[in-house]
Amino acid sequence: MSVGIRHDDLRRRNRAMVIAAVRRAGQPSRTEIAATTGLSHSTISAISSDLIGEGILTESKPSEAGSLKRGRPQVGLSL
């Protein structure tokens, strides 16, 4: 019989993956974290919102250097 992973354990592991990705990359965007961890964009958004609310992560302002790109500017996350 196979034992599945509990939801709380999975969430804790995913949070640790996000924090580790931010620690390694400095100020990665949510898109960069998703690419690094393999987690979905919605999972990254939910986890990062929780971590920002808890004061663990902060958002940096979008860089001016990328202002010529189309679409919404990427916001970096930092510890």
Number of C-alpha atoms within 10 A of each C-alpha: 3 4 5 6 8 8 9 9 10 11 13 11 12 17 19 13 18 22 20 15 19 22 14 10 14 13 19 21 21 22 16 17 24 19 12 15 14 11 15 13 15 11 16 22 14 11 19 21 15 14 17 15 11 10 10 12 17 18 16 14 11 14 11 8 7 10 12 8 8 7 7 8 15 17 16 20 22 18 15
